[in-house]
């Protein structure tokens, strides 16, 4: 299960890095005719205090990935890493629900990269919760 979490966090990180680059370099996302990435990425909801949402997502995915990679080598992460991954993915899922609402009902456009990020977060939450539950069952 940990390998799946690492793969998912890596996918999320790559997705968020791409969206961050698109935003910061003023590029147009390659959506292959699916959705309207430009409308979403150029909306006022794509930033918080001038910081791209995608950059915040990249930071969250990076933290989860680092925790997963180093928890075996650090006692604090070994004990608290599973809970930390659950917490970060839960916050990510809740914020993704809000962003998806904005995409559908306010911006009226969908970004497939944002949908990918949201789906990755949901699966991360489910798997990390199962992993944490298994850890608690062993105690």
Buried (B, 14 or more C-beta within 10 A) or exposed (E): EBEEBBEBBBBBBEBBBBBBBBBEEEEEBEBEEEBBBBBBBBBEBBBEEEEBBBBBBBBBBBBBBEBBBEBEEEEEBEEBBBBBBBBBBBEBBEBBEEBBEBBEEEBEBBBBBBBBBBBBBBBBBEBBBEBBEEBEEEE
